Amino acid sequence: MSQALGLDEVIRDAVRLPVGARVVAAMSGGVDSTVTAALLKGAGYDVVGVTLQLYDHGVAVQKKGACCAGQDILDARQAAAALGIAHYVLDYESRFRAEVMEDFADAYLRGETPVPCIRCNQTVKFRDLLDLAGELGAGAMATGHYVRRAEGASGPQLLRAVDPARDQSYFLFATTRAQLQGLRFPLGGLPKPQVRRIAADLGLKAADKPDSQDICFVPEGRYTTVIDRLRPQGAEPGDIVHLDGRVLGRHEGVTRYTIGQRRGLNVAVGDPLFVVRIDAAARQVIVGPRDALAMRRISLKETNWLGDEPTIVDAADAGRPVLARVRSTREPVAGRLAAGGDVVLDAPEEGVAPGQACVLYAPERPERVLGGGFITAASA
């Protein structure tokens, strides 16, 4: 099938398994995962499609542009039938709620700004699905993520996608070495427009399907709807406090705010104000001028390291040079991994929020992911 498109060798190089080997394809119903399954089948692999139902038999399944629920599961089933591959739908709703949705709500309750897509990849999609792939006798599990996997001297490496506009390496930094052994990313070397052309050439229904938007389980992009249902105490009011100690007004819950936010404060002192800190325990939203957002030292938790050398840095050293990415929408910036595990940036970055990820790349090879962690604190 993919021979006509000249892609068989590209796919086989990404998969690195003998033709005929079984590969589990994670199918969400979207164009990327559907094309992944189609290209694997065309390259000669024994493909088994697996779709996870992750949430919500109620209102959330009606959300357009989501994944892993409602119409998307039906689309995945129909795509697998059209490709002539086995397909299974697994109900992981309780796992997803416990490990992703509850964690999401708790993070906001702590005054953090979480990234639930990282948690989802880290837990139910990679950890649990890789276990299933092994039970099905598969040599690997493939996903439609735009990221690359390469063999290195010390084992598999995680690399940014060829298409910088689609790169998803930020969301996959927590992938462990053991997980990388069993994961494959056939689309990492392809630009997104080509993927859509492949879908159209193969006559796949998903060719014109819109990409998933926002957080899959958040109806209409209103994340507070989910948090208020799961953690209603997050809507308890409190004070909006200036850095100089002045109480400027009241808010309707710390879960409504994130570091760097300017809109929706409903306070005025003449100069623009931004959220610079959230004290969830005191139910205070602390605001200040824009220059108070500039941070250089970043502390991390739940770190994951994919570099060849150990992460230990001698206290006498200046630190290991790294490129650090503090938001998925920003490019990495120069810094160093200091003794104790903190990341120190060469120049300050604004809006460094606890709960977000700080993902590290190699300065000598900027496409390579070295690892990262979740931000716990930042200082100037």
C-alpha positions in Angstrom: 0.0 0.0 0.0 2.7 2.5 1.0 5.1 1.3 -1.8 3.3 3.6 -4.2 4.2 6.5 -1.9 7.8 5.4 -1.5 7.5 5.2 2.3 8.1 1.5 3.1 11.8 1.9 3.8 11.2 5.0 5.9 8.7 3.2 8.1 10.9 0.1 8.4 13.9 2.2 9.4 11.7 3.8 12.1 10.4 0.5 13.3 13.6 -1.6 13.1 11.8 -4.9 13.4 11.7 -7.8 10.8 8.9 -7.5 8.2 6.0 -9.6 9.5 6.6 -8.7 13.2 3.6 -7.8 15.2 3.3 -4.1 16.1 0.5 -2.6 18.3 -0.7 0.7 16.8 -2.3 3.1 19.3 -5.3 4.5 17.4 -7.2 7.5 18.7 -9.4 8.0 15.6 -7.4 11.0 14.3 -5.4 11.3 11.1 -2.0 10.8 12.7 -2.7 7.5 14.4 -4.7 6.3 11.4 -1.9 7.0 9.0 0.5 5.3 11.4 -1.5 2.1 11.3 -1.9 2.3 7.6 1.9 2.8 6.9 2.8 0.0 9.3 0.4 -2.3 7.5 1.7 -1.2 4.1 5.3 -1.8 5.2 4.5 -5.5 5.9 3.9 -5.6 9.7 1.3 -7.5 11.5 -0.6 -4.6 12.9 -3.0 -4.7 15.8 -5.0 -1.5 16.5 -5.8 -0.6 20.1 -8.0 2.3 21.1 -8.5 3.5 24.7 -11.7 4.9 26.0 -10.3 7.3 28.6 -13.3 9.3 29.6 -16.6 10.0 30.0 -19.8 8.3 28.8 -21.6 11.6 29.4 -21.2 15.1 28.1 -17.5 15.0 27.3 -18.0 12.5 24.5 -19.8 15.2 22.6 -16.7 17.4 22.4 -15.5 18.0 18.9 -11.8 17.8 18.2 -11.0 15.6 21.2 -9.8 12.0 21.3 -10.3 8.7 23.1 -14.1 9.1 23.4 -17.4 8.9 21.5 -17.1 9.5 17.8 -13.4 9.1 17.8 -13.6 5.5 19.0 -16.1 4.8 16.3 -13.7 6.4 13.7 -10.8 4.3 15.0 -12.9 1.1 14.7 -14.0 2.0 11.2 -10.4 2.8 10.1 -9.1 -0.5 11.4 -11.9 -2.3 9.5 -11.0 -0.4 6.3 -7.3 -1.3 6.8 -8.1 -5.0 7.5 -6.4 -5.1 10.9 -7.5 -6.5 14.2 -8.8 -3.8 16.6 -9.6 -3.7 20.3 -11.2 -1.0 22.4 -10.2 -1.0 26.0 -12.0 0.9 28.8 -9.3 2.7 30.8 -11.6 5.3 32.1 -11.1 4.6 35.8 -7.3 4.6 35.3 -7.4 7.8 33.4 -9.5 9.5 36.0 -7.3 8.4 38.8 -3.9 9.1 37.2 -4.7 12.1 34.9 -7.9 13.9 35.8 -7.5 13.7 39.6 -3.9 14.7 39.3 -4.9 17.6 37.1 -7.4 18.9 39.6 -5.0 18.4 42.6 -2.3 20.3 40.8 -4.5 23.4 40.3 -5.6 23.1 43.9 -1.9 23.4 44.9 -1.6 26.6 42.7 0.2 24.8 39.9 -0.4 24.8 36.1 -0.3 21.1 35.1 0.3 19.5 31.7 -2.1 16.5 31.7 -1.0 15.3 28.3 2.4 14.5 29.8 0.8 12.5 32.6 -1.4 10.6 30.1 1.6 9.7 28.0 3.6 8.8 31.1 1.0 6.5 32.5 -2.0 5.0 30.7 -0.7 5.4 27.1 2.9 4.3 27.5 3.2 2.3 30.7 -0.1 0.4 30.5 -0.3 0.1 26.7 3.3 -1.2 26.5 2.3 -3.9 29.0 -0.6 -4.8 26.8 1.6 -4.9 23.7 3.8 -7.4 25.4 0.8 -9.6 26.3 -0.3 -9.5 22.6 3.2 -10.7 21.5 4.1 -7.5 19.8 7.7 -6.5 19.2 6.8 -2.8 19.7 4.0 -0.2 20.1 3.7 2.6 17.6 2.0 5.9 18.1 1.2 8.9 15.9 3.3 11.3 18.0 5.6 13.7 16.1 8.9 12.8 17.7 11.8 10.5 16.6 13.5 7.5 18.2 17.1 6.7 17.2 19.5 4.0 18.3 22.6 5.4 20.2 25.7 4.0 21.7 24.0 3.8 25.1 20.6 2.8 23.9 17.6 4.4 22.2 17.5 8.2 22.1 14.5 10.6 21.9 14.7 13.3 19.2 12.6 16.2 18.2 10.4 15.8 15.1 11.6 16.8 11.6 8.6 19.2 11.4 9.3 21.8 14.1 5.7 23.1 14.0 4.5 19.6 15.1 7.2 18.5 17.4 5.8 16.9 20.6 9.0 16.1 22.4 8.1 18.5 25.2 5.1 16.2 26.1 7.2 13.0 26.0 10.2 14.0 28.1 9.0 11.6 30.9 9.3 8.6 28.6 11.8 6.3 30.3 14.7 4.4 28.7 12.8 1.1 29.3 9.7 2.5 27.5 11.8 3.8 24.6 13.0 0.3 24.0 9.4 -0.7 23.0 8.1 2.5 21.4 8.2 3.5 17.8 7.2 6.9 16.2 6.8 6.4 12.4 5.6 9.9 11.8 8.6 11.7 13.4 10.4 12.1 10.1 7.4 13.4 8.1 5.9 16.9 7.9 2.2 17.1 8.8 1.0 18.2 5.4 2.6 15.0 3.9 0.8 12.9 6.5 -2.6 14.4 5.4 -1.7 13.8 1.7 -0.9 10.2 2.6 -4.3 9.8 4.2 -6.0 11.3 1.2 -4.0 9.1 -1.2 -5.0 6.0 0.7 -8.7 7.1 0.8 -8.7 7.3 4.6 -11.8 9.0 6.1 -9.5 10.7 8.7 -7.7 12.7 5.9 -9.8 15.8 6.5 -10.5 15.3 10.2 -9.5 18.3 12.4 -6.6 17.8 14.8 -7.3 17.4 18.5 -7.4 20.8 20.3 -6.8 21.7 24.0 -7.2 19.1 26.7 -9.2 16.2 25.6 -11.4 15.9 28.8 -12.1 19.6 29.1 -15.4 20.5 27.5 -15.2 23.7 25.3 -11.8 24.5 26.8 -13.2 25.5 30.2 -10.8 23.7 32.5 -12.5 25.2 35.6 -15.6 23.1 34.8 -13.7 19.9 35.4 -11.9 21.2 38.5 -15.0 22.6 40.1 -16.6 19.1 39.7 -13.7 17.2 41.1 -12.3 19.7 43.7 -15.1 22.3 44.5 -13.0 23.7 47.3 -10.8 25.2 44.6 -13.5 27.9 44.1 -13.1 29.2 47.6 -12.5 33.0 47.5 -9.4 34.8 48.7 -7.3 37.9 48.4 -5.4 39.3 45.4 -2.3 40.7 47.0 0.4 43.0 45.5 4.0 42.0 46.0 4.4 45.0 48.3 1.7 43.6 50.6 -1.3 45.6 49.6 -4.6 43.8 49.3 -6.0 44.9 46.0 -9.2 42.8 45.7 -10.8 39.4 45.9 -10.7 36.4 43.7 -13.1 33.4 43.2 -10.6 30.6 43.7 -6.9 30.0 43.1 -7.7 27.5 40.4 -8.7 30.3 38.1 -5.2 31.7 37.9 -1.8 30.8 36.5 1.6 32.4 36.6 1.9 35.2 34.0 -1.8 35.8 33.7 -2.9 39.4 33.2 -6.5 39.2 32.1 -9.3 38.6 34.6 -7.7 40.1 37.7 -10.2 43.0 37.9 -7.8 45.1 39.9 -6.1 48.3 38.8 -3.2 50.3 40.2 -2.2 52.3 37.1 0.5 50.0 35.7 -0.2 46.5 34.2 -0.3 43.7 36.8 0.5 40.0 36.3 0.1 36.9 38.5 3.6 36.3 39.8 2.9 33.7 42.5 0.0 31.6 43.9 -0.1 30.8 47.6 -2.8 28.1 47.6 -2.6 27.4 51.3 -3.3 31.1 52.1 -5.7 31.3 49.2 -3.8 34.3 47.9 -3.0 35.3 44.3 0.1 37.5 44.3 0.4 40.1 41.6 3.2 42.4 40.5 4.8 44.2 37.5 6.0 42.3 34.5 9.6 42.3 35.5 8.7 40.3 38.6 8.0 37.4 36.2 11.7 37.1 35.1 13.2 33.9 36.6 16.6 32.2 36.1 16.8 29.3 38.6 14.3 26.5 38.3 13.8 23.6 40.7 12.4 20.3 39.4 10.7 17.1 40.7 10.1 13.7 39.1 13.1 14.2 36.9 13.7 11.7 34.0 17.2 11.5 32.4 17.8 10.2 28.8 21.3 11.5 28.3 24.3 9.2 28.0 26.1 10.5 31.0 24.8 10.5 34.6 23.0 13.6 35.8 25.2 14.1 38.8 27.0 17.4 38.6 30.0 18.2 41.0 29.3 21.1 43.3 32.6 22.7 42.1 31.6 22.6 38.5 29.9 25.5 36.7 27.2 23.0 35.6 26.3 20.9 32.6 25.3 23.0 29.6 21.7 22.4 28.5 19.0 23.9 26.4 15.9 24.3 28.6 12.3 24.6 27.4 9.9 25.9 30.0 6.7 25.9 28.0 5.6 23.8 25.0 5.1 26.9 22.9 8.6 28.2 23.4 11.9 27.3 21.9 14.7 26.0 24.3 17.1 28.6 25.7 20.6 28.2 27.0 21.3 27.3 30.6 23.0 24.7 32.7 22.1 21.8 35.0 23.6 22.8 38.3 24.6 20.8 41.3 21.5 19.6 43.2 19.5 19.3 40.0 18.4 22.9 39.5 18.4 24.4 36.1 20.0 27.9 35.8 19.2 29.8 32.7 21.7 32.1 31.1 19.0 34.8 30.7 15.7 35.1 32.6 12.5 33.6 31.2 9.0 35.0 32.0 6.0 33.0 33.3 7.9 30.0 34.6 5.0 28.2 36.4 5.1 25.3 38.9 3.5 22.2 37.4 4.7 22.9 33.9 7.6 20.8 32.6 11.2 22.0 32.0 12.5 19.8 29.2 16.3 19.7 28.5 18.0 19.3 25.2 21.6 18.8 24.2 23.4 22.1 23.1 25.7 20.1 20.9 22.8 18.3 19.3 19.7 20.5 19.9 17.2 17.9 18.5 18.1 15.4 21.3 16.0 15.2 24.4 18.2 14.8 27.5 15.3 14.6 30.0 13.6 17.0 32.3 11.2 17.3 35.2 8.2 19.1 36.5 8.8 22.6 37.8 8.3 23.0 41.6 9.7 26.6 42.1 11.5 29.4 40.3 13.5 32.3 41.4 15.4 35.3 40.0 
